[in-house]
Amino acid sequence: MTIDQIAYHLGRRDEAPNQELAAKLVRENDMAGIAEIAAHLDDKNASIASDCIKVMYEIGYLAPGLIVSYTSKFVDLLDHKRNRMVWGAMIALSTVAVLVPNRIWPHHEKIKELIESGTVITNVSGVRVLINLASLGDPYYSQLIDDLLRYMRECRKIDFAKRAGEMAPVIQRKHRKKFLAILEERLPELSKAAQKRLTKTIQTIKK
């Protein structure tokens, strides 16, 4: 059985088995195996459920189309009592956002609430969901741009350069000046490596 291949059932505490299983399911286009993993997202054993959400979003990184039918389940998990399931679901949603924006958009206020109140990973992944929605243009972009600029302004130093790089291609010409102003204002406070990365993003925007 597919579920027997997750880390918990192999007696492992690292994530390698879950990543390997995700790659195998994608490689074999194993929809039945993916369904078996998805069925355990509500497992009473927290370790099993955690392994399964890991497998699901790792599949999302590789082939989001294979998990798109579970979008509603990922949305439901945003209300889970355990943070691991919440941020895992948010990562999964970030991988499918551009494929099914109409199924995620009705929940964008919930996503914004979690960006403000959730863990660091929930914040980072939630912003990525909104970036991906905005990348599709209006009506998403016009309703999200003010929030995205604010998230950029308030971003932690450690995540700033990476977020700037993710957000830059989405920013439309009419908002580039505001976006650049935020990047240039925060540039001096970053580490040398982050400054180098951010400078490349700034130069790309200015071209």
C-alpha positions as CSV (number, residue, x, y, z in Angstrom):
1,M,0.0,0.0,0.0
2,T,1.1,3.5,-0.7
3,I,0.5,4.7,2.8
4,D,3.0,2.2,4.1
5,Q,5.8,4.1,2.3
6,I,5.5,7.3,4.4
7,A,8.2,8.1,6.9
8,Y,6.1,7.2,9.9
9,H,5.5,3.6,8.7
10,L,9.1,3.2,7.8
11,G,10.2,4.2,11.3
12,R,11.9,7.3,10.0
13,R,11.9,10.8,11.5
14,D,13.3,12.6,8.5
15,E,11.4,13.8,5.5
16,A,13.3,12.0,2.8
17,P,10.8,9.1,2.5
18,N,7.9,11.5,2.0
19,Q,9.8,13.4,-0.7
20,E,10.8,10.2,-2.4
21,L,7.2,8.9,-2.3
22,A,6.0,12.2,-3.8
23,A,8.5,11.9,-6.6
24,K,7.5,8.3,-7.2
25,L,3.8,9.1,-7.3
26,V,4.5,11.9,-9.8
27,R,6.8,9.8,-11.9
28,E,4.2,7.0,-12.1
29,N,1.2,9.4,-12.4
30,D,-0.3,7.3,-9.7
31,M,-3.7,8.9,-9.0
32,A,-4.8,6.0,-6.9
33,G,-1.8,6.3,-4.7
34,I,-2.3,10.0,-4.3
35,A,-5.9,9.5,-3.3
36,E,-4.8,7.0,-0.7
37,I,-2.4,9.6,0.8
38,A,-5.1,12.3,0.7
39,A,-7.5,10.0,2.5
40,H,-5.1,10.0,5.5
41,L,-5.0,13.8,5.8
42,D,-7.6,13.4,8.6
43,D,-5.8,10.5,10.2
44,K,-6.1,10.5,14.0
45,N,-2.4,9.8,14.2
46,A,-0.9,13.3,13.9
47,S,2.4,11.9,12.5
48,I,0.6,10.1,9.7
49,A,-1.4,13.1,8.8
50,S,1.7,15.3,8.9
51,D,3.6,12.9,6.6
52,C,0.6,12.9,4.2
53,I,0.3,16.7,3.9
54,K,4.1,16.7,3.3
55,V,3.7,14.2,0.4
56,M,0.8,16.2,-1.0
57,Y,2.6,19.5,-1.2
58,E,5.8,17.9,-2.5
59,I,3.7,16.5,-5.3
60,G,2.4,20.1,-5.8
61,Y,5.9,21.4,-6.2
62,L,6.5,18.8,-8.9
63,A,3.2,18.5,-10.7
64,P,0.4,20.6,-9.2
65,G,-2.2,19.3,-11.6
66,L,-2.0,16.0,-9.8
67,I,-3.3,17.5,-6.5
68,V,-5.6,20.2,-7.8
69,S,-8.7,18.1,-7.2
70,Y,-7.9,18.3,-3.4
71,T,-8.1,22.1,-3.3
72,S,-11.2,22.1,-1.2
73,K,-9.6,19.8,1.3
74,F,-6.6,22.0,1.6
75,V,-8.9,25.0,2.2
76,D,-10.7,23.0,4.9
77,L,-7.3,22.2,6.6
78,L,-6.7,26.0,7.1
79,D,-9.0,25.6,10.1
80,H,-7.1,22.7,11.5
81,K,-6.1,22.8,15.2
82,R,-2.5,21.8,14.4
83,N,-0.2,24.4,12.8
84,R,1.6,21.7,10.8
85,M,-1.5,20.9,8.9
86,V,-2.4,24.6,8.4
87,W,0.9,25.6,6.9
88,G,1.2,22.4,4.9
89,A,-2.2,23.1,3.4
90,M,-1.1,26.7,2.7
91,I,1.9,25.4,0.8
92,A,-0.3,23.0,-1.2
93,L,-2.6,25.9,-2.1
94,S,0.3,28.0,-3.2
95,T,1.2,25.3,-5.7
96,V,-2.3,25.1,-7.3
97,A,-3.4,28.7,-7.1
98,V,-2.7,29.6,-10.7
99,L,-4.6,26.4,-11.8
100,V,-7.8,27.0,-9.9
101,P,-8.0,30.6,-8.8
102,N,-11.8,30.6,-8.8
103,R,-11.7,27.9,-6.1
104,I,-9.3,29.7,-3.9
105,W,-10.4,33.3,-4.3
106,P,-13.6,32.9,-2.2
107,H,-11.2,32.1,0.7
108,H,-8.7,35.0,0.2
109,E,-9.9,36.8,3.3
110,K,-9.3,33.7,5.4
111,I,-5.8,33.4,3.8
112,K,-5.1,37.0,4.7
113,E,-6.2,36.4,8.3
114,L,-3.8,33.5,8.6
115,I,-1.0,35.6,7.0
116,E,-1.4,38.0,9.9
117,S,-1.9,35.5,12.7
118,G,-0.3,32.2,11.6
119,T,3.2,30.8,11.9
120,V,6.1,32.1,9.8
121,I,5.7,29.3,7.2
122,T,1.9,30.1,7.0
123,N,2.7,33.7,6.5
124,V,5.3,33.1,3.7
125,S,3.1,30.5,2.0
126,G,0.0,32.5,2.3
127,V,1.6,35.5,0.7
128,R,2.8,33.2,-2.1
129,V,-0.8,32.1,-2.7
130,L,-1.8,35.7,-3.1
131,I,1.2,36.5,-5.3
132,N,0.2,33.6,-7.6
133,L,-3.4,34.8,-7.8
134,A,-2.2,38.3,-8.6
135,S,0.0,37.0,-11.3
136,L,-3.2,36.2,-13.3
137,G,-4.1,39.8,-13.5
138,D,-7.5,41.3,-12.8
139,P,-9.8,40.9,-10.9
140,Y,-7.2,39.4,-8.5
141,Y,-4.4,41.9,-9.0
142,S,-6.3,45.0,-8.4
143,Q,-7.8,43.7,-5.3
144,L,-4.6,42.3,-3.9
145,I,-1.9,44.8,-4.8
146,D,-2.3,47.1,-1.8
147,D,-2.0,44.0,0.5
148,L,1.0,42.7,-1.4
149,L,2.9,46.0,-1.2
150,R,2.2,46.0,2.6
151,Y,3.4,42.4,3.0
152,M,6.5,43.4,1.1
153,R,7.0,46.4,3.4
154,E,6.5,44.4,6.6
155,C,8.5,41.3,5.5
156,R,11.1,39.8,7.8
157,K,14.7,40.6,6.8
158,I,15.5,37.0,6.3
159,D,12.7,36.5,3.8
160,F,12.8,39.9,2.1
161,A,15.1,39.3,-0.9
162,K,13.4,36.1,-1.8
163,R,9.9,37.6,-1.5
164,A,11.0,40.5,-3.6
165,G,12.1,38.2,-6.3
166,E,8.9,36.3,-6.3
167,M,6.7,39.4,-6.3
168,A,8.7,41.4,-8.9
169,P,7.4,39.7,-12.0
170,V,3.8,40.2,-10.8
171,I,4.0,44.0,-10.2
172,Q,2.4,46.0,-13.0
173,R,4.1,49.0,-14.5
174,K,1.8,51.5,-12.6
175,H,3.0,50.1,-9.3
176,R,6.7,49.6,-10.0
177,K,7.7,53.0,-8.5
178,K,6.0,52.1,-5.1
179,F,7.5,48.6,-5.2
180,L,11.0,49.9,-5.9
181,A,10.8,52.4,-3.2
182,I,10.0,49.7,-0.6
183,L,12.9,47.5,-1.9
184,E,15.4,50.4,-1.9
185,E,14.3,51.5,1.6
186,R,14.9,48.1,3.1
187,L,18.1,47.2,1.2
188,P,20.6,48.7,3.7
189,E,19.3,46.5,6.6
190,L,19.8,43.2,4.8
191,S,22.8,40.9,5.0
192,K,25.4,41.2,2.2
193,A,24.1,38.1,0.5
194,A,20.5,39.3,0.6
195,Q,21.6,42.7,-0.6
196,K,23.3,41.1,-3.6
197,R,20.2,39.1,-4.4
198,L,17.9,42.1,-3.9
199,T,20.1,44.4,-6.0
200,K,19.7,42.0,-9.0
201,T,16.0,42.1,-8.6
202,I,16.0,45.9,-8.5
203,Q,18.2,46.1,-11.6
204,T,15.9,43.7,-13.4
205,I,12.8,45.8,-12.6
206,K,14.6,49.0,-13.8
207,K,15.5,47.6,-17.2
